[in-house]
């Protein structure tokens, strides 16, 4: 079901200023008609310490990426309606994100037929570089980044199909064969209760949109920014493989535990990660869904596979099962086993 989008207007943006980001627009005079505000989010942009690098871009710039974000410095996000509590602190070359992982927008109903878990408040924290270093290693990251509202992006799943002939195929979250209980935000809930995105949430992108095409929606674990293009201006480099799948006597795991799955000779359709192949001839984005924009490297979340990139090209600290290896694909899961929250003994996994 298509959900109504809630547009927030940023009424002011400057260091040391408290902002009001609300569901209503501003009047001609710049004041807020409080009688029309049905929900509001208070965001505090704190001034950096004297010895810190300036965390926010100049007010006037020709850079699309710099214009697309007002959240490059320290800020606190509180949403009483949805219970969101996120604090982002930039201190020198470090960005620390502390969040209860509750989104600042509507979600679908959980538990549901495909996801047996209930959303619950978390104690999540991330420490990312605020001054990224590009290395071009395309290293797999289980959690490649966190949205500006403190909810993590975790595009890979815990569900796999393993064949007696040696193949292991990882199930994609955004596909039409298996019901993993995703809501209208392309998100669902892990057994720990943590809500997380597998793709772009229209409500997230709309809430932080400006007049620019690029919307700053998150921070990657290597320090580069994550964007969504409203016009779909950046094409993914991935395409479906033309080679039939191979694998005999295949059985599902996780939420698919015990299911016999026919794999051998079937046609890649995007159900599994290994259905997809990347080529620099296919699109604008690299293997990690990254691209240089106005001289700055950044990641773009796309409506097409891989949706959220599964690897990073900057220096970062690899954490969690599977992190730090090669990007997933070629018929196998990320190295190191299923993602956090996967394969519990007493409940289906939900990646």
N, C-alpha and C positions, 0 to 999 in steps of 0.2 A: 504493500500500500504506500502510495506516495505521501510523504509528510509535508505539511506546510513549513516553509522556511521562515526563520525569524531573523530579520536584519537588524544588526546593531550599528549604531552610529557612534564613532569616537568623537567626542565633543571637544577635546583638547588633548594635546600631547606635548609635554615638555618635561625636562628633568626636574625632579623635586615637586611634581604636581600630581595630585590625585585626580584620576579620570573617572568619568561615569560612562560605562558602555551599556546602553539600554536598548530595549526592544523598540523604542520610539525614536523618531528623528529629532533634530534640533530645530528650534524656531529660527526665524531670520536673524534675530538678535543674538543667537548662540545660547540662549537660555533653554532650560528644560521645562516642559509642561508636566509637572509631577503627577497631575491627575490622570495622565494618559500612560504612565509607566506601570506595566503589569509585572515587570521583573527587572532587576538591575544588577549589574556586576560591578563591584568596586575594584579598580585596578590601581595600585600605587606604583609609580615609576620612581625609584629612588636614585638620588644622585650618587655617582661612583665615588669611591675613596680617592683622595688626592693623588695617590700613586698608582691608580688603576688606569688601564687603557680606556679611552672613551668607548662606551658600549653601544652608543647609538649613532646612526648615520646623521650627517648634516641635514638640516631641514630642506635645503634645496639641493637636488642632485639629479643627474641625468641617468642614474642607474636604476633600472626597473626593479632589481632585487632590493636595493636599499629603500626605494619608495614603498615597496610592498609590505614593509614591516615597521611597526612602532614598538616592538617588543624585543629589542636587541640588548637592552640593559636589564637591570634588576626590576622585578615587579612582583606583586602579590595579587592573585586572582581568587576572589571569594564570591560564590554564588549561593545565596540562601535557599533558592528554590530547589536546586539540585544537590546541594551540599558540597559543592566543589571547594577544595582548599588546596591551592598550589602556590608555592613561593619559588621564584627563580632569582638567584643571586649571582651577579657577575663580579668577581674579585680578581683583578689582574687578568691572567690568561685562563681562568677556570670559571665555568658556568655550573652552578649547583642547582639541581631541580629537586624539590621536596614536595610530594603530592600525596593526597589520599586516593588518587586515581578515579575519582568520581567525575564523570564528564559534565560540562556546563551546558547540556542540551538534553532533549528527550532521548530516551532509548526504547527499544522494543521490550516486550514482556519476557522476563526470565524468572523461573525456568520455562522452557518451551519444548515442543516435540523433538527438536534436534539438539537441544542443549539443556542438560538437567541442572545447571548451576544457577546460583542466585548472586546478583551483584552485591558486593560488600566493600566497605571502606578498607583501604590498604595503608601501609606505611612504606611508601615507595620513595627511593632517592636515587639520583643519578648525578655523576660528576663528569662533565664533558669539557673538552677544551673550548675556550671562547675564541682562541686564535688558532684555527686549524692548519694542519700541515699535510699537503697532498703528497702521497707516495705512489698511487696508481697500482696498488697490489690486489684490488678486487677481493677483499677478504670477507668471508661470510660472517654475518652478525645475526644472532637469533632475535635480538631487539635492536634494529637499526636506528631507532630514534624514538623521541617522545613528542607528542603534540604540544602546542603552546598552552593547552589547558591541563597538561600533566598526565594525560592518558597515553599509554605506550602504543607504538606501532609494532606489531609482531605478525608479519605476513605469512610465515610458514606455519604448518599445522603439526599436530602430534599423530595424525592418522596416516597409516601406511598400508600398503598391500605388499606382502612378502611372498615370493615364489620359491618352490622347492628347487627350481633350476638356478637360483642364485640372485634373481633380480629383486630389488626393493623399490617400489614406486611410492612417492609421497603424494598424498591427496592434497589438492588445492582447496582453499577455503571458498573461493569464488568460482563455483562450478555448479552444474545442474543435476549431477548424478546422485551425490550423497548429501543428505540434509544435516548440516552441522549447526543449524539453529542461528544463523546470522540474522541480525535485525536490519532495519533500513539505513543504518549507519555503516554497513559492511563490518560489523563488530559482533562479538559475543563474549562469553564469560568462561574463564578457566575454572577448574575445580577449587582453586584458592579463593574464588570470588572476584578475581580481577578482570574488569572489563577492558577490552583492548581492540584496536582497529586492525583489520586485515586489508583495508583499502581506504579510499577517501570517504569521509562522512560529509554529505552535502550541508548538514547543519553546522559542522565545524567550519567548513570552508566559507559558508555564507556569513557566519558570525564575525570572522576576522577579515573579510574582504574589504578592499579599498577600490578606488577608481581604476587602479592598475590591473592588468590581466593576471599577474602573478599574485597569489595569496600566500603569505607566510603562515604555514600551518604547523611547523615543528622544527625541532633541533635534532640533527643526526648525532650519533654517538661519537663521531670523529670531529664534531664541531661545526661542520658545514650546515647551512640552513636547508630546510625542506619546504618546497613550494607546491602549490596546485595551480595549474593554468586554467582559468575560466574558459578560454577559447580552445582548449586542447591543442595548444600551439606546438607542443613537443611530442614527436612520435616515438613510441617505444621501439627498440631494436629487436624485439622478440617476435618470432612467427612460429606457427605450429610445424612440427616435424612432418615430413612427407613419408617417413619410414614407419612401417607398422610396428606395434609394440611386440615384445617377446617376453615369455614367461609362462611356465606351466605349473599346475597345482598351486595356485596362488590363494592366500588367505589374508583377510583384513585384520588390522589391529586397532587399538584405541576404541573409538566409538563404533568401529566396524568389526570388532573382535569376533572371530569365529566364522565370519561370512566367507563363503567360497566365491572367488571373483575370477571371471574369465578375462584373461589378459592377452594370451598369445594370438597374434594376427589381427588384433583390434586396431582401429584407426585413432591416432592422437586427436583429441578434441578439446584439450585444456583441462581435463579432469585431474591429471597428474602433473607434477612439476616437470618431469622428464618429457612431457609432450612438447615442451617449448625449447626453441633454440635461438640463440642470439647471434646476430651478425651486424657489423658496422654498416652494412649496405642496406639494412632494413629501415632505419629510422634516425632520429636525431640524438638519442640518448645512449650512453654507454651501458655496459653489462650491469651496472649498479643503478641504472636510471638516473645517472648524473650527466651534467653538461656545463660548459662554461658559458655564463651569461654576463655580458658587460665586464668581462675580464675576471669574474669571480666564479669559482666552481660551486655548484649547488645540486641538490637532488630534486627531482620532480615526481610527484605522485600522479600517476596516470589512471585513466579509466580503463585502459587496456593492460594486459599482463606486462610486467610483473606487479602492477598496481603500486605497491611500495617495494622499492629495491631491496634485494636480499643480501647485498654486500656493500662494503664501504671502501672508498679509495683513499681516505685520509688515515692518519695515525689514530688509533683508539685502543682502549683496553678491552680485550675480548672477555666476555662474561657469559656464564650459563652453558648448558650442554650444547655442543655443536659449534659454538662460537670460535672464530679464529681459523677455521679451515677454508677450503675452497668453496665457492658459491655452490648451492645445491643444483642438481640436474644430472644428466647422463644416467638416469635410472636409479639413483641412490639417494638416501636421505642425507641431510647435513651430517658431518662427522660428529661423533660424541653422543648419539642417541637422540631421543625425542626432546622437544623443548620443555622448559619448566612447566610443571603441572601436568605433564603427559603421563599416560600409562599408570595411573594409580591402581592399586590392587582391587579396590572396592567400588570404583566408579569409572564410567567411560571417560576417556581423555578428550579434551577439547583444546586444540591448539589455537 
